[in-house]
Amino acid sequence: MRRALVALCALSVLGGTACGSLLSPAAAVVDGKKITIGEVEDAFDQFSESLQYQQLASTQDPKAIERQFEQIYLTQLVRRSVFTPRAEDLGVTISAEEIDERVDRIKETYESEDAFDEALSGQGLSLAQLRDLIEDRLRERELRDEITAEAAPTEEEIQAYYEENIDLYTETRVSHILVEDEALAERLSSRLQAAPAERPTRLFSQLARKFSIDRQSKGEGGDLGYFTSAQHPAAFEDAVAEMDETDISDPVRTDLGYHVIYVTDRREQPFEDVRESIEVLIGSPVEDEAWTKWVTDAYEEADVKVNPRYGELDLDTQQIVNVSTETAPGTAPEAVPSPGASLVAPSP
Protein backbone atom coordinates (compact mmCIF):
# COMPACT_ATOMS: atom_id res chain seq x y z
CA MET A 1 0.00 0.00 0.00
CA ARG A 2 2.91 2.36 0.66
CA ARG A 3 3.68 2.23 -3.05
CA ALA A 4 0.18 3.08 -4.26
CA LEU A 5 1.05 6.72 -4.85
CA VAL A 6 4.26 5.93 -6.70
CA ALA A 7 2.58 3.34 -8.91
CA LEU A 8 -0.30 5.69 -9.70
CA CYS A 9 2.16 8.33 -10.84
CA ALA A 10 4.10 5.83 -12.96
CA LEU A 11 1.15 4.03 -14.49
CA SER A 12 -0.70 7.26 -15.15
CA VAL A 13 2.40 8.61 -16.87
CA LEU A 14 3.12 11.51 -14.55
CA GLY A 15 0.34 13.68 -15.88
CA GLY A 16 -0.61 17.20 -14.95
CA THR A 17 -1.05 20.51 -16.73
CA ALA A 18 1.78 23.01 -16.52
CA CYS A 19 1.41 26.69 -17.31
CA GLY A 20 2.89 26.80 -20.79
CA SER A 21 2.51 30.04 -22.73
CA LEU A 22 -0.38 30.15 -25.16
CA LEU A 23 2.05 31.67 -27.65
CA SER A 24 4.42 28.69 -27.49
CA PRO A 25 4.63 26.29 -30.42
CA ALA A 26 2.27 23.33 -30.19
CA ALA A 27 3.43 19.95 -28.94
CA ALA A 28 0.04 18.64 -30.06
CA VAL A 29 -3.34 19.94 -31.16
CA VAL A 30 -6.58 18.31 -30.00
CA ASP A 31 -9.99 19.53 -31.19
CA GLY A 32 -8.18 22.55 -32.57
CA LYS A 33 -6.80 23.44 -29.12
CA LYS A 34 -3.09 23.63 -28.45
CA ILE A 35 -0.99 21.70 -25.96
CA THR A 36 2.17 23.77 -25.88
CA ILE A 37 5.77 22.66 -25.99
CA GLY A 38 6.24 24.79 -22.89
CA GLU A 39 3.88 22.57 -20.91
CA VAL A 40 5.93 19.49 -21.77
CA GLU A 41 9.25 21.20 -21.11
CA ASP A 42 8.10 22.59 -17.76
CA ALA A 43 6.93 19.15 -16.67
CA PHE A 44 10.25 17.57 -17.60
CA ASP A 45 12.18 20.33 -15.81
CA GLN A 46 10.19 19.54 -12.67
CA PHE A 47 10.72 15.80 -13.08
CA SER A 48 14.47 16.26 -13.68
CA GLU A 49 14.78 17.62 -10.13
CA SER A 50 13.22 14.50 -8.61
CA LEU A 51 14.87 11.56 -6.87
CA GLN A 52 13.39 9.15 -9.42
CA TYR A 53 15.06 10.98 -12.28
CA GLN A 54 18.40 10.97 -10.47
CA GLN A 55 18.14 7.23 -9.93
CA LEU A 56 17.29 6.62 -13.58
CA ALA A 57 19.99 8.97 -14.88
CA SER A 58 22.64 7.13 -12.90
CA THR A 59 22.17 4.04 -15.08
CA GLN A 60 20.39 5.23 -18.24
CA ASP A 61 21.02 7.67 -21.07
CA PRO A 62 19.58 11.03 -19.91
CA LYS A 63 18.50 11.87 -23.46
CA ALA A 64 16.57 8.63 -23.72
CA ILE A 65 14.91 9.27 -20.36
CA GLU A 66 13.94 12.78 -21.46
CA ARG A 67 12.45 11.58 -24.73
CA GLN A 68 10.46 8.81 -23.12
CA PHE A 69 9.17 11.15 -20.45
CA GLU A 70 8.08 13.68 -23.08
CA GLN A 71 6.26 11.03 -25.11
CA ILE A 72 4.55 9.51 -22.08
CA TYR A 73 3.63 12.88 -20.60
CA LEU A 74 2.30 14.23 -23.90
CA THR A 75 0.33 11.02 -24.40
CA GLN A 76 -1.39 11.68 -21.06
CA LEU A 77 -2.17 15.31 -21.92
CA VAL A 78 -3.62 14.31 -25.27
CA ARG A 79 -5.79 11.62 -23.67
CA ARG A 80 -7.04 14.11 -21.10
CA SER A 81 -7.83 16.63 -23.84
CA VAL A 82 -9.72 14.01 -25.86
CA PHE A 83 -11.72 12.56 -22.97
CA THR A 84 -12.63 15.63 -20.89
CA PRO A 85 -15.03 17.38 -23.30
CA ARG A 86 -16.61 14.11 -24.40
CA ALA A 87 -17.17 13.08 -20.80
CA GLU A 88 -18.90 16.41 -20.17
CA ASP A 89 -21.11 15.84 -23.21
CA LEU A 90 -22.16 12.49 -21.72
CA GLY A 91 -22.78 13.98 -18.29
CA VAL A 92 -19.77 12.25 -16.74
CA THR A 93 -18.21 14.51 -14.12
CA ILE A 94 -15.85 13.91 -11.23
CA SER A 95 -16.48 15.88 -8.05
CA ALA A 96 -13.80 17.44 -5.89
CA GLU A 97 -15.11 15.30 -3.02
CA GLU A 98 -14.37 12.10 -4.94
CA ILE A 99 -10.82 13.26 -5.60
CA ASP A 100 -10.39 14.34 -1.97
CA GLU A 101 -11.44 10.88 -0.82
CA ARG A 102 -8.87 9.19 -3.07
CA VAL A 103 -6.12 11.54 -1.94
CA ASP A 104 -6.97 10.84 1.69
CA ARG A 105 -6.83 7.09 1.06
CA ILE A 106 -3.35 7.47 -0.39
CA LYS A 107 -2.22 9.66 2.51
CA GLU A 108 -3.37 6.99 4.96
CA THR A 109 -0.75 4.61 3.57
CA TYR A 110 2.02 6.94 4.77
CA GLU A 111 3.25 7.46 8.30
CA SER A 112 2.85 11.21 8.18
CA GLU A 113 2.00 14.20 5.99
CA ASP A 114 5.72 14.82 5.58
CA ALA A 115 6.25 11.27 4.30
CA PHE A 116 3.44 11.78 1.79
CA ASP A 117 4.94 15.07 0.61
CA GLU A 118 8.34 13.42 0.29
CA ALA A 119 6.85 10.69 -1.89
CA LEU A 120 5.29 13.30 -4.17
CA SER A 121 8.55 15.20 -4.43
CA GLY A 122 10.46 12.02 -5.15
CA GLN A 123 8.30 11.49 -8.23
CA GLY A 124 8.54 15.11 -9.33
CA LEU A 125 4.85 15.70 -8.65
CA SER A 126 2.82 18.39 -6.99
CA LEU A 127 -0.42 17.70 -5.12
CA ALA A 128 -2.33 19.42 -7.93
CA GLN A 129 -0.79 17.06 -10.47
CA LEU A 130 -1.69 14.06 -8.33
CA ARG A 131 -5.27 15.28 -8.20
CA ASP A 132 -5.27 15.58 -12.00
CA LEU A 133 -4.07 11.98 -12.28
CA ILE A 134 -6.78 10.75 -9.95
CA GLU A 135 -9.41 12.71 -11.87
CA ASP A 136 -8.17 11.19 -15.13
CA ARG A 137 -8.43 7.69 -13.70
CA LEU A 138 -11.92 8.18 -12.27
CA ARG A 139 -13.17 9.92 -15.41
CA GLU A 140 -11.99 7.12 -17.66
CA ARG A 141 -13.50 4.47 -15.41
CA GLU A 142 -16.90 6.18 -15.40
CA LEU A 143 -16.70 6.84 -19.12
CA ARG A 144 -16.06 3.16 -19.78
CA ASP A 145 -19.02 2.19 -17.60
CA GLU A 146 -21.22 4.63 -19.53
CA ILE A 147 -20.05 3.50 -22.96
CA THR A 148 -20.24 -0.23 -22.25
CA ALA A 149 -23.53 -0.24 -20.31
CA GLU A 150 -25.57 -1.33 -23.32
CA ALA A 151 -22.95 -3.89 -24.33
CA ALA A 152 -23.52 -6.00 -21.23
CA PRO A 153 -25.12 -9.40 -21.90
CA THR A 154 -28.83 -9.79 -21.22
CA GLU A 155 -30.22 -12.14 -18.59
CA GLU A 156 -31.44 -14.42 -21.38
CA GLU A 157 -27.94 -14.60 -22.91
CA ILE A 158 -26.39 -15.45 -19.54
CA GLN A 159 -28.97 -18.18 -18.91
CA ALA A 160 -28.49 -19.60 -22.40
CA TYR A 161 -24.73 -19.79 -21.95
CA TYR A 162 -25.20 -21.63 -18.66
CA GLU A 163 -27.53 -24.19 -20.21
CA GLU A 164 -25.40 -24.69 -23.32
CA ASN A 165 -22.25 -25.19 -21.27
CA ILE A 166 -23.66 -27.05 -18.30
CA ASP A 167 -20.70 -29.46 -18.38
CA LEU A 168 -18.48 -26.55 -17.34
CA TYR A 169 -20.65 -26.03 -14.27
CA THR A 170 -20.93 -29.66 -13.21
CA GLU A 171 -18.98 -30.58 -10.11
CA THR A 172 -17.64 -34.07 -9.56
CA ARG A 173 -16.73 -35.55 -6.21
CA VAL A 174 -13.96 -38.11 -6.31
CA SER A 175 -11.80 -40.18 -4.04
CA HIS A 176 -8.47 -41.65 -5.02
CA ILE A 177 -5.76 -43.97 -3.85
CA LEU A 178 -2.32 -42.80 -4.94
CA VAL A 179 0.55 -45.31 -4.99
CA GLU A 180 4.00 -45.44 -6.54
CA ASP A 181 3.84 -49.06 -7.74
CA GLU A 182 1.79 -49.88 -10.84
CA ALA A 183 1.32 -53.52 -9.86
CA LEU A 184 -0.13 -52.47 -6.49
CA ALA A 185 -2.45 -50.03 -8.26
CA GLU A 186 -3.63 -52.86 -10.53
CA ARG A 187 -4.41 -55.11 -7.54
CA LEU A 188 -6.28 -52.38 -5.69
CA SER A 189 -8.29 -51.47 -8.79
CA SER A 190 -9.24 -55.07 -9.49
CA ARG A 191 -10.27 -55.70 -5.88
CA LEU A 192 -12.46 -52.61 -5.76
CA GLN A 193 -14.06 -53.26 -9.15
CA ALA A 194 -14.94 -56.81 -8.02
CA ALA A 195 -16.45 -55.69 -4.72
CA PRO A 196 -20.23 -55.96 -4.27
CA ALA A 197 -22.15 -52.81 -5.15
CA GLU A 198 -22.82 -51.96 -1.51
CA ARG A 199 -19.14 -52.26 -0.45
CA PRO A 200 -16.95 -49.92 -2.60
CA THR A 201 -17.28 -46.78 -0.49
CA ARG A 202 -16.29 -48.41 2.78
CA LEU A 203 -13.66 -50.66 1.20
CA PHE A 204 -12.19 -47.79 -0.81
CA SER A 205 -11.85 -45.72 2.34
CA GLN A 206 -10.10 -48.56 4.17
CA LEU A 207 -7.66 -49.18 1.33
CA ALA A 208 -6.93 -45.47 0.88
CA ARG A 209 -6.06 -45.10 4.57
CA LYS A 210 -3.77 -48.11 4.35
CA PHE A 211 -2.00 -47.70 0.99
CA SER A 212 -2.35 -44.13 -0.33
CA ILE A 213 0.74 -41.91 -0.27
CA ASP A 214 -1.38 -38.76 -0.59
CA ARG A 215 -1.05 -37.45 2.94
CA GLN A 216 -3.71 -34.80 2.48
CA SER A 217 -6.50 -37.16 1.46
CA LYS A 218 -5.64 -40.55 2.97
CA GLY A 219 -6.94 -39.50 6.37
CA GLU A 220 -10.28 -38.76 4.67
CA GLY A 221 -10.40 -42.16 3.03
CA GLY A 222 -9.06 -40.71 -0.21
CA ASP A 223 -11.85 -38.12 -0.53
CA LEU A 224 -10.78 -35.11 -2.66
CA GLY A 225 -14.13 -33.33 -2.47
CA TYR A 226 -15.90 -31.64 -5.39
CA PHE A 227 -14.07 -30.04 -8.31
CA THR A 228 -14.92 -28.61 -11.70
CA SER A 229 -11.77 -28.56 -13.82
CA ALA A 230 -8.08 -27.61 -13.92
CA GLN A 231 -7.57 -28.60 -10.29
CA HIS A 232 -5.91 -31.98 -10.88
CA PRO A 233 -3.43 -33.38 -13.44
CA ALA A 234 -4.85 -33.54 -16.96
CA ALA A 235 -4.68 -37.35 -17.18
CA PHE A 236 -6.55 -37.59 -13.88
CA GLU A 237 -9.33 -35.24 -15.02
CA ASP A 238 -9.55 -36.89 -18.46
CA ALA A 239 -10.16 -40.23 -16.76
CA VAL A 240 -12.81 -38.75 -14.46
CA ALA A 241 -14.60 -37.21 -17.46
CA GLU A 242 -15.06 -40.69 -18.96
CA MET A 243 -16.41 -42.22 -15.75
CA ASP A 244 -19.95 -42.53 -14.50
CA GLU A 245 -20.97 -42.06 -10.90
CA THR A 246 -19.83 -45.02 -8.69
CA ASP A 247 -17.24 -46.15 -11.27
CA ILE A 248 -13.83 -47.38 -10.13
CA SER A 249 -11.04 -46.62 -12.60
CA ASP A 250 -8.17 -48.69 -13.85
CA PRO A 251 -4.82 -47.26 -12.71
CA VAL A 252 -4.25 -43.74 -14.08
CA ARG A 253 -0.66 -42.58 -14.35
CA THR A 254 0.40 -38.99 -13.65
CA ASP A 255 3.64 -37.37 -12.53
CA LEU A 256 2.50 -38.04 -8.96
CA GLY A 257 2.23 -41.80 -9.38
CA TYR A 258 -0.64 -44.21 -10.08
CA HIS A 259 -4.20 -43.26 -9.11
CA VAL A 260 -7.17 -45.52 -8.52
CA ILE A 261 -10.14 -43.17 -8.84
CA TYR A 262 -13.66 -43.51 -7.44
CA VAL A 263 -16.41 -41.13 -8.66
CA THR A 264 -18.77 -40.73 -5.72
CA ASP A 265 -21.11 -37.93 -6.84
CA ARG A 266 -21.93 -35.38 -9.54
CA ARG A 267 -23.98 -32.20 -9.19
CA GLU A 268 -24.69 -29.07 -11.19
CA GLN A 269 -23.70 -25.73 -9.72
CA PRO A 270 -26.82 -23.56 -9.25
CA PHE A 271 -27.21 -20.85 -11.87
CA GLU A 272 -27.31 -18.18 -9.16
CA ASP A 273 -23.87 -19.25 -7.93
CA VAL A 274 -22.19 -18.87 -11.33
CA ARG A 275 -24.28 -16.13 -12.93
CA GLU A 276 -21.84 -13.32 -12.14
CA SER A 277 -18.82 -15.19 -13.50
CA ILE A 278 -20.71 -15.98 -16.73
CA GLU A 279 -21.69 -12.34 -17.12
CA VAL A 280 -18.03 -11.32 -16.88
CA LEU A 281 -16.92 -14.15 -19.16
CA ILE A 282 -19.25 -13.43 -22.06
CA GLY A 283 -19.58 -9.70 -21.45
CA SER A 284 -15.93 -8.67 -21.25
CA PRO A 285 -15.03 -9.20 -24.94
CA VAL A 286 -18.13 -7.32 -26.10
CA GLU A 287 -17.52 -4.49 -23.64
CA ASP A 288 -13.84 -4.31 -24.61
CA GLU A 289 -14.79 -4.04 -28.27
CA ALA A 290 -17.35 -1.29 -27.57
CA TRP A 291 -14.87 0.69 -25.48
CA THR A 292 -12.03 0.31 -28.00
CA LYS A 293 -14.28 1.51 -30.83
CA TRP A 294 -15.47 4.51 -28.80
CA VAL A 295 -11.90 5.54 -27.90
CA THR A 296 -10.71 5.19 -31.49
CA ASP A 297 -13.66 7.19 -32.78
CA ALA A 298 -13.05 9.87 -30.12
CA TYR A 299 -9.41 10.30 -31.16
CA GLU A 300 -10.36 10.46 -34.84
CA GLU A 301 -13.08 13.02 -34.11
CA ALA A 302 -10.63 15.09 -32.06
CA ASP A 303 -8.31 15.23 -35.10
CA VAL A 304 -5.19 14.82 -32.95
CA LYS A 305 -2.02 16.24 -34.48
CA VAL A 306 1.37 15.64 -32.87
CA ASN A 307 4.48 17.72 -33.42
CA PRO A 308 6.97 15.39 -35.21
CA ARG A 309 9.55 16.47 -32.64
CA TYR A 310 7.87 14.01 -30.25
CA GLY A 311 7.05 11.25 -32.75
CA GLU A 312 3.62 10.25 -33.97
CA LEU A 313 0.32 9.05 -32.54
CA ASP A 314 -0.31 5.30 -32.74
CA LEU A 315 -4.11 5.31 -32.96
CA ASP A 316 -4.38 1.62 -31.97
CA THR A 317 -2.68 2.18 -28.62
CA GLN A 318 -3.22 5.95 -28.31
CA GLN A 319 0.49 6.25 -27.46
CA ILE A 320 2.94 8.74 -28.92
CA VAL A 321 5.79 6.70 -30.33
CA ASN A 322 8.92 7.20 -32.40
CA VAL A 323 8.43 7.17 -36.14
CA SER A 324 11.49 4.92 -36.25
CA THR A 325 14.42 4.24 -33.95
CA GLU A 326 16.77 5.52 -36.64
CA THR A 327 15.31 9.04 -36.67
CA ALA A 328 14.63 9.37 -32.92
CA PRO A 329 17.16 10.93 -30.57
CA GLY A 330 18.36 8.72 -27.74
CA THR A 331 17.49 5.05 -27.69
CA ALA A 332 14.23 3.30 -28.44
CA PRO A 333 11.55 3.90 -25.75
CA GLU A 334 11.40 0.24 -24.78
CA ALA A 335 15.08 0.38 -23.80
CA VAL A 336 14.42 2.99 -21.12
CA PRO A 337 12.25 2.13 -18.12
CA SER A 338 9.31 4.44 -17.51
CA PRO A 339 9.78 6.28 -14.19
CA GLY A 340 8.65 3.99 -11.39
CA ALA A 341 7.27 1.36 -13.79
CA SER A 342 8.82 -1.48 -11.77
CA LEU A 343 6.69 -0.51 -8.76
CA VAL A 344 3.30 -2.15 -9.11
CA ALA A 345 0.42 -1.45 -6.73
CA PRO A 346 -3.37 -1.11 -6.94
CA SER A 347 -4.78 2.12 -8.27
CA PRO A 348 -6.10 4.41 -5.56
MOCORRA-V295455 format. One record per residue. N is the residue number from 1. RES is the residue in one small letter. BURIAL is # if it has 9 or more other C-alpha atoms within 8 Angstrom, else .. Layout:
# MOCORRA-V295455
n:N res:RES burial:BURIAL
n:N res:RES burial:BURIAL
This chain:
# MOCORRA-V295455
n:1 res:m burial:.
n:2 res:r burial:.
n:3 res:r burial:#
n:4 res:a burial:#
n:5 res:l burial:#
n:6 res:v burial:#
n:7 res:a burial:#
n:8 res:l burial:#
n:9 res:c burial:#
n:10 res:a burial:#
n:11 res:l burial:.
n:12 res:s burial:#
n:13 res:v burial:#
n:14 res:l burial:#
n:15 res:g burial:#
n:16 res:g burial:#
n:17 res:t burial:.
n:18 res:a burial:#
n:19 res:c burial:.
n:20 res:g burial:#
n:21 res:s burial:.
n:22 res:l burial:.
n:23 res:l burial:.
n:24 res:s burial:#
n:25 res:p burial:.
n:26 res:a burial:#
n:27 res:a burial:#
n:28 res:a burial:#
n:29 res:v burial:#
n:30 res:v burial:#
n:31 res:d burial:#
n:32 res:g burial:.
n:33 res:k burial:.
n:34 res:k burial:#
n:35 res:i burial:#
n:36 res:t burial:#
n:37 res:i burial:#
n:38 res:g burial:#
n:39 res:e burial:#
n:40 res:v burial:#
n:41 res:e burial:#
n:42 res:d burial:#
n:43 res:a burial:#
n:44 res:f burial:#
n:45 res:d burial:.
n:46 res:q burial:#
n:47 res:f burial:#
n:48 res:s burial:#
n:49 res:e burial:#
n:50 res:s burial:#
n:51 res:l burial:#
n:52 res:q burial:#
n:53 res:y burial:#
n:54 res:q burial:#
n:55 res:q burial:.
n:56 res:l burial:#
n:57 res:a burial:#
n:58 res:s burial:.
n:59 res:t burial:.
n:60 res:q burial:#
n:61 res:d burial:#
n:62 res:p burial:.
n:63 res:k burial:.
n:64 res:a burial:#
n:65 res:i burial:#
n:66 res:e burial:#
n:67 res:r burial:#
n:68 res:q burial:#
n:69 res:f burial:#
n:70 res:e burial:#
n:71 res:q burial:#
n:72 res:i burial:#
n:73 res:y burial:#
n:74 res:l burial:#
n:75 res:t burial:#
n:76 res:q burial:#
n:77 res:l burial:#
n:78 res:v burial:#
n:79 res:r burial:#
n:80 res:r burial:#
n:81 res:s burial:#
n:82 res:v burial:#
n:83 res:f burial:#
n:84 res:t burial:#
n:85 res:p burial:.
n:86 res:r burial:#
n:87 res:a burial:#
n:88 res:e burial:#
n:89 res:d burial:.
n:90 res:l burial:.
n:91 res:g burial:.
n:92 res:v burial:#
n:93 res:t burial:.
n:94 res:i burial:#
n:95 res:s burial:.
n:96 res:a burial:.
n:97 res:e burial:.
n:98 res:e burial:.
n:99 res:i burial:#
n:100 res:d burial:.
n:101 res:e burial:.
n:102 res:r burial:#
n:103 res:v burial:#
n:104 res:d burial:.
n:105 res:r burial:#
n:106 res:i burial:#
n:107 res:k burial:#
n:108 res:e burial:.
n:109 res:t burial:.
n:110 res:y burial:#
n:111 res:e burial:.
n:112 res:s burial:.
n:113 res:e burial:.
n:114 res:d burial:.
n:115 res:a burial:#
n:116 res:f burial:#
n:117 res:d burial:.
n:118 res:e burial:.
n:119 res:a burial:#
n:120 res:l burial:#
n:121 res:s burial:#
n:122 res:g burial:#
n:123 res:q burial:#
n:124 res:g burial:#
n:125 res:l burial:#
n:126 res:s burial:.
n:127 res:l burial:.
n:128 res:a burial:.
n:129 res:q burial:#
n:130 res:l burial:#
n:131 res:r burial:#
n:132 res:d burial:#
n:133 res:l burial:#
n:134 res:i burial:#
n:135 res:e burial:#
n:136 res:d burial:#
n:137 res:r burial:#
n:138 res:l burial:#
n:139 res:r burial:#
n:140 res:e burial:#
n:141 res:r burial:.
n:142 res:e burial:#
n:143 res:l burial:#
n:144 res:r burial:#
n:145 res:d burial:.
n:146 res:e burial:.
n:147 res:i burial:#
n:148 res:t burial:#
n:149 res:a burial:.
n:150 res:e burial:.
n:151 res:a burial:#
n:152 res:a burial:#
n:153 res:p burial:#
n:154 res:t burial:.
n:155 res:e burial:.
n:156 res:e burial:.
n:157 res:e burial:.
n:158 res:i burial:#
n:159 res:q burial:#
n:160 res:a burial:.
n:161 res:y burial:#
n:162 res:y burial:#
n:163 res:e burial:.
n:164 res:e burial:.
n:165 res:n burial:.
n:166 res:i burial:#
n:167 res:d burial:.
n:168 res:l burial:.
n:169 res:y burial:#
n:170 res:t burial:#
n:171 res:e burial:#
n:172 res:t burial:#
n:173 res:r burial:#
n:174 res:v burial:#
n:175 res:s burial:#
n:176 res:h burial:#
n:177 res:i burial:#
n:178 res:l burial:#
n:179 res:v burial:#
n:180 res:e burial:.
n:181 res:d burial:.
n:182 res:e burial:#
n:183 res:a burial:.
n:184 res:l burial:.
n:185 res:a burial:#
n:186 res:e burial:#
n:187 res:r burial:.
n:188 res:l burial:#
n:189 res:s burial:#
n:190 res:s burial:#
n:191 res:r burial:.
n:192 res:l burial:#
n:193 res:q burial:.
n:194 res:a burial:.
n:195 res:a burial:.
n:196 res:p burial:.
n:197 res:a burial:.
n:198 res:e burial:.
n:199 res:r burial:.
n:200 res:p burial:#
n:201 res:t burial:.
n:202 res:r burial:.
n:203 res:l burial:#
n:204 res:f burial:#
n:205 res:s burial:#
n:206 res:q burial:#
n:207 res:l burial:#
n:208 res:a burial:#
n:209 res:r burial:#
n:210 res:k burial:.
n:211 res:f burial:#
n:212 res:s burial:#
n:213 res:i burial:#
n:214 res:d burial:#
n:215 res:r burial:.
n:216 res:q burial:.
n:217 res:s burial:#
n:218 res:k burial:#
n:219 res:g burial:.
n:220 res:e burial:#
n:221 res:g burial:#
n:222 res:g burial:#
n:223 res:d burial:#
n:224 res:l burial:#
n:225 res:g burial:.
n:226 res:y burial:.
n:227 res:f burial:.
n:228 res:t burial:#
n:229 res:s burial:.
n:230 res:a burial:.
n:231 res:q burial:.
n:232 res:h burial:.
n:233 res:p burial:.
n:234 res:a burial:.
n:235 res:a burial:#
n:236 res:f burial:#
n:237 res:e burial:#
n:238 res:d burial:.
n:239 res:a burial:#
n:240 res:v burial:#
n:241 res:a burial:.
n:242 res:e burial:.
n:243 res:m burial:#
n:244 res:d burial:.
n:245 res:e burial:.
n:246 res:t burial:.
n:247 res:d burial:#
n:248 res:i burial:#
n:249 res:s burial:#
n:250 res:d burial:#
n:251 res:p burial:#
n:252 res:v burial:#
n:253 res:r burial:#
n:254 res:t burial:#
n:255 res:d burial:.
n:256 res:l burial:.
n:257 res:g burial:#
n:258 res:y burial:#
n:259 res:h burial:#
n:260 res:v burial:#
n:261 res:i burial:#
n:262 res:y burial:#
n:263 res:v burial:#
n:264 res:t burial:#
n:265 res:d burial:#
n:266 res:r burial:#
n:267 res:r burial:.
n:268 res:e burial:.
n:269 res:q burial:#
n:270 res:p burial:.
n:271 res:f burial:.
n:272 res:e burial:.
n:273 res:d burial:.
n:274 res:v burial:#
n:275 res:r burial:#
n:276 res:e burial:.
n:277 res:s burial:.
n:278 res:i burial:#
n:279 res:e burial:#
n:280 res:v burial:.
n:281 res:l burial:.
n:282 res:i burial:#
n:283 res:g burial:#
n:284 res:s burial:#
n:285 res:p burial:.
n:286 res:v burial:#
n:287 res:e burial:#
n:288 res:d burial:#
n:289 res:e burial:.
n:290 res:a burial:#
n:291 res:w burial:#
n:292 res:t burial:.
n:293 res:k burial:.
n:294 res:w burial:#
n:295 res:v burial:.
n:296 res:t burial:#
n:297 res:d burial:.
n:298 res:a burial:#
n:299 res:y burial:#
n:300 res:e burial:.
n:301 res:e burial:.
n:302 res:a burial:#
n:303 res:d burial:#
n:304 res:v burial:#
n:305 res:k burial:.
n:306 res:v burial:#
n:307 res:n burial:#
n:308 res:p burial:.
n:309 res:r burial:.
n:310 res:y burial:#
n:311 res:g burial:#
n:312 res:e burial:#
n:313 res:l burial:#
n:314 res:d burial:#
n:315 res:l burial:.
n:316 res:d burial:.
n:317 res:t burial:.
n:318 res:q burial:#
n:319 res:q burial:#
n:320 res:i burial:#
n:321 res:v burial:#
n:322 res:n burial:#
n:323 res:v burial:.
n:324 res:s burial:.
n:325 res:t burial:#
n:326 res:e burial:.
n:327 res:t burial:.
n:328 res:a burial:#
n:329 res:p burial:.
n:330 res:g burial:.
n:331 res:t burial:#
n:332 res:a burial:#
n:333 res:p burial:#
n:334 res:e burial:.
n:335 res:a burial:.
n:336 res:v burial:#
n:337 res:p burial:#
n:338 res:s burial:#
n:339 res:p burial:#
n:340 res:g burial:#
n:341 res:a burial:#
n:342 res:s burial:.
n:343 res:l burial:.
n:344 res:v burial:.
n:345 res:a burial:#
n:346 res:p burial:.
n:347 res:s burial:.
n:348 res:p burial:#
